[in-house]
Amino acid sequence: MVPFRRSTASSKAPTTAGSFTAGCLCKSETSPRSRPAPLVGTCLAWIGRRPSVLTLLALAAGILCPELPLSLTLAGAGIALLSALVAELLQLNRCASVISVLVALALASSARTNVKLGAMQSDPLTMAAEAEKEALLFGYVADEPDWFPDGRRQVRFRVEHLWVGDSLARSRCCALVVLARDLALPMHTGERFVLRGTLTPVPQARNPGDFDSRKYWLAAGVVARLNVSSEFQIAPLAGNAGPWMGRRLFAPLQRWARDQLYRRLPLREAGLLEGLLLGRRGMIDPSLREGFAELGVVHILALSGLHVGYVILGITFLLAALRTPIRLRWPILLPTLFVYVELTGSKPPVVRAAVMASTFALAETFQQRYDLVNTLALAGLLILLRNPLELAQIGFLLSFAAVLSIGLTYPAIHSWIPESWLRRSIPRWLLELAAVSLAAQLGTLPLALIYFGRLPAWGVLANLVVVPVTGLVVSLGFATLLGCALWDGLGNILASACWKCLTLLEDFVTLAGRLGLGSIQFKMVPVPLVLAVWVLAMAILLSPFPRNARLGLFGGLVIANGLLWSSWIKPGAYLDVLFLDVGVGDAIVVRLGHGKTLLIDAGEATPERDNGAEVVLPVLQRLGVSRLDAVVITHSHQDHVGGIPSVLRKMKVGRIIWNGESAEIPTLARVMQLADSLRIPVVRRCAGDTIGGFAPAALLVLGPDCLNFPDNPNDASLVLLLMYRGKKILFTGDIEERTERSLLRYGPLLDVDVLKVAHHGSSSSSGEEWLNAVRPELAVVSVSRVNRFGFPSRTVLERLTKRGCQILQTGRDRAVWIRIDEKKLSRVPW
């Protein structure tokens, strides 16, 4: 499984200053052929020369199938190995023995992943977190804490024992400990503590398009979360634990580097530089991070081969300046790379780059041909053998997809550049950097669409500025740390130069945002469709046909791509209703297939969390909504109207509909003043009215009664009945039993399919008579999992269950997505 082979012929390919990966392309094998070989034979020969690729594919296949029975996978792996041994002894077909070994590896990988996940799921810490029990945790700090701009700290705490109830249990997992900003007790790697508090599960994606924190932290062994807000919840213990090098070498180095950065730079720039050098992005300003993401250059903020390449260049330059013999440079460089990998937390992109650089060094030393794809597969093998759960991490996928795409497509893209361009005034390195950037984005395009719903339209051009400036920033950053170690004054001088470059980078990102050079937002699309179009595009790009024919085929692909996307994007005969998870509050999106969209409430907004900005807007963007035809405010309570101002500022809105409550109520006054400044019409609707503009769906207003307007804001909630293709959904706001009794006058009209349970399941609503009238098949309760009100009421849940109604709670079941189409009413998985 060696990633390089002895050189048999010299080959020459264009070089680039864009990245270390592109530079290695000149070492890749490119044997010319007089005529194209059959496609299947060419693919088999290509894979056969790269054994690491087959091994990695077998290992990944097993990791993706952890649900296979353990006994079956172990038995199958044994049988496959025995078959391979028999085939070798009898000198049968070599291909059969190789396939048997690969099958055995896949089954063994599945068994290993099964055991690992099973151990984590059955760990006492996991079970205590799922039950949200109070516990005492005994253990030590596994990593240096991550800081956030608001002063909070986040620590990965390795739990050795936990005390739950009256029993002591042993654990092998970690808890994510969040320390309040006013808690001054220091926590460093290896220090032992005892913590007390209520354990909760690690948050998972609550709404469509959310980042799945649970999957991310599971790869780090974290299965529980604990908030520490008081000094009475934490106490230090004697002694230290954990790896010696981590707590004695790497952790002190991290603390020293961080201290030097924040002593010499403003907070905003120091946070950005800490992310670029050490991979700790907690202190990066959220608006700045969003600016990088919108411009399509967020990869700069993630440690990758680019950063490792600058480390290699810096150390090589230093060793050359010191006139170190060439034969001694790599023995010095490789241990330094190991230290940097550990300093940055051994993140997969950094490990991948370090493995590839080390393999390249060995190939150069022993005069062997370097194969980029085989080396990339070897790096993937090492990472997945260490932790198979890394395969599901978006950072792992993006890093490997980008490098693989560079290795495969860069030569083809470079061949498109006219030779006259390379000889004229346009700098060669600039063209090659653009080619590398385009090759990387081709590889990561499907992942960007699937995970983020974004197409970085300006990413290639932005990289021409961002990559060189970032290289200068990283180089000056490391030089600053080295200068601080040598002489404090030199560190200050270099820090000043680094600050200038950081502000230049920030100003460029900010200017791009003001000019509207952002990403193109796409709605959620089928994964098979994205992958099919991408595979076809890559096949055409890498085909052995002449360039003109290939360009023609690529143009045909663009047309076919447009037809495919238009068939998916075109208006459909369906209606979607999304009950978003905004805690104790309401936020409901109603969207017709032809694009008409209605928003009912937008959750609460507090200084800590604005559901309008943090939940509603991201979901609308993932759905491809650029305009809201109407925003409905059911009533004036903060948990319904608080997030609406953020929506109005960022989204085009056709009109605002409210129930007629006094506009002098503070929560409504802010909305009305903002609507007036934005020239958004505000209309009042009461019982008997309709809300037009959403045909073929019908929206009837059942309450409140304008002639008998309730004094209680909850009872004054707008009650809407949505009817579409014979199905009915009732939105009840926060009405209580008094209004429920008055609505009984509508008789059979109240017999609905879906009921939004009033007032988050409070016992003051959902009376017996009311439930007998509405008789829903599905009831949705918009409520957080844990709240100070005790919602939903057990009595209300029992009433609904007694009537055979299926109950979904946003706090427990996450956002609820319902679709009505030509066939039926169903729940959409997301």
Phi, psi and omega in degrees: 000033179287139183274009178216159181229159180294136182290132179242342180206149180273142177224154184227132179221160181297144177254165180214149173270006186293318182197164178297323182299313181294328177296328180287347181298333180292346178263351183287153183281128178224080182278121181290150179232142181288327178215151183296135175279161175306143187300312182297315180297321178296317179297316180296318179294322180297315180290322182299331179278359183228080184297332179297329181295311179299318180297317179296318179298319178295317180297316180294321179300319178293320180296325181285353180236060183283349184277356178296143180303136184299315181297323180293317181292320180293318178295318179297320178297320178295317179295319180296319178295320178296320178297319179296321179295317179297317180298322179289319181294322181272002179054047177278192181303124182297328181298322180296319180292322178296315179298319179298318179296318180294320177297318178299318179296317179298315181293320177295322177295320177297317179296318181296316179296321178300314180295318182296312179294320179298320179295322180289322180290328181267000180295140180304328179294319178296314182294323177294323179292318179298326179274357180052056181262155174279139186210161169255128181249129176246125181179205183217162180284123184276327182222164173296145183293149171266130179263155178233157184302332181276004177098352179287157174235149180231126187231137171272114187251118180279113183272125176263317178219152174221144180251114180236122182066244180241023182229147177253128183233155178263140181233152176240013183247181182241157173242145176268110184258123179252119183262133180296157186292335181268011178264110190268356184297122179288146176225124183231162184306131176090344181286141184264142180216163166241129184241147179229138178165182180268123180280143174226157176294154174294132183301139174251179179298120184266334183222157179305131180091352179291153172284133182273092181295327183296316180294322180296311184285336178298324178296336178266008178081013182268124183235358183213162180230141180221124176266126179247110183245355183224149178292345178282352179266358186218140178212135180284152176243161180285151175088173179231165180210171180096174181303137184296314183296325180297314185274339183259336184242298189289316180297314175299324177297318178298315181295318180296315180297317180296318180297319180295319182295314185282343175283333190248351183231153172300159187301316183296314181288324178295321177296320178294317181292325176299320177294322182287327184268318188248354178078012178260106190257008183298327184269002176289132181303128183303321180293325178291319178297320178294326177296318176298318181294317181296324182282346180086022180235027181294342178299338178297328183280350179257127179300134184206194179298332178300313181291318178297322178299319178293326176297315180297315180297319180296315180292321178298317178297319180294317179294324177293321179296328179275003178059042177286135178304144184301322183293344180260353186289313180294319175300334175276322185292317185296314174299325177296320175299319179300316179298318180294321178300316180291323179299326183268009176084017178053045178290143185309316179299324180288318177299317179301313181294321180293319178296317181294320179293320179295319179294321177298320179296318179295320179297319179293319183295317183262011176056051177249156178282132182269130179244112187297314184294318180295321178292320177299318178295322178297318177299318177298320177300314182297320180293315183285331175292327177287317182209101183295339182287350177294340183298332182271001183275135182295328178296319177297314183294316181296317182298312183288324178296320181295313183291319178298319180294322177298314181297326184269321190257342183302315179301320180293318180294320180296326180292341178285339183286121180299141180299330180295327178294321183288338182264351186262208190286337182291125181301135181299318182296329180291317178295319182289326175296319177297321178296318178297316180298316179296319179297318179295319182289330175298322181287325184267356184304310181297325178293320178297322179288319184287314186273324187244345182066028183236141172245109183289086186296327184253009186299319183296314181290321180296326179297333179296335176261314188292317184296310178298319180294319178296321176301319178293319180297313181297316179298314179293328178296312177294323177296323178298314179297319178295320178296322177298324180289331183272311184203131185299321180295321178296322177298320179294319180297312181293325178296324178295317177295321179296322179298320178299317180291323178296316178296325176298317179296316179296317181296323179295316180295318179295316179297319179298322178295319179293329179279357179079023180273064182255185178281158175271124183273131178245148174283168182297127185237158180296131180301315179302324180294315180298312183294322181296314180295320181293317179297319178297319180296316180293323179297320178292318182297323184262007182291154182278009181287160177301160188298317182297319178295322180294319177296322177296317177297322180295321175297320176298324178296320180299318179295315178297323178299314179299320178295318179297313181294322180294326178292335178273324186277337186300154184305139179241160181271071179208168177222131179250140174231121180245118173267104187281152177271102178238027182077216176279095183170176180238142169202113187231130178250126176246122185225125175275157182300332181273006171108345178297133187226137179235134175247127177250106181064168183214025175073188185269156173230123177233170176302332181274329186207128176248106183294333177296315182279324189265342181239302188295309182299313177301322179294317178299320179295319179293334177275356180078024181272123176250349181211135174262123181288331178202145173240124182256128173255109184292318176196183195270002183290146187301325183286359176243322187256348188301321184274356185292320178305320179297323178292318181296325182290330187254345187235141173290131184233132181284317181196160175245133180243127178224174191270359179097006175299161182300131179286357178274350174298129189308317182295322179283327182299320179297320180292317182294320179294319179293318179298322179294318180292330180268000179059046176261123179299141178239123182234151180258139176228141180226181182305134180097345178278167172234159176248109185272174176096007182236025179299145009277004175281151178242135179239112180255140177263117181263340180196160008272170179276120182295329183279341180225063188289127183293151175279330180281122180304326179297314180291342179275006182300143171293128177249121185242139175245118180258127180236129181205124178050045176080000178254150182229137177234131184248122177256121192247000182059230180240031183300151179245185191299329179299312179290326178301318180294323180290333180281348181297345180295342180282351173054232185300341179297337182279352180288102190241167177270322182231134178240127168276107186300130186291146172052040172060027178085021180294151179290347178280359180231180176057055177288170183298312181298319181297312181293328176294331181278319185277327176042059184284151170276331181225132177239131181246126179251118179269102187200150175281160184295318178236128179210159185284350182270346183076021178282150351281153181294138178298326179297316180296317179297321179294321178298316180292318180296321181299333180266011177072026183268136173282131185247128174238134179242130182296328178292330181260318186258005182066191182300141182253121183246118182243138179233136173247119178233195184296337186267306188194179171263126184216163177265132183267122175286147178219000000 
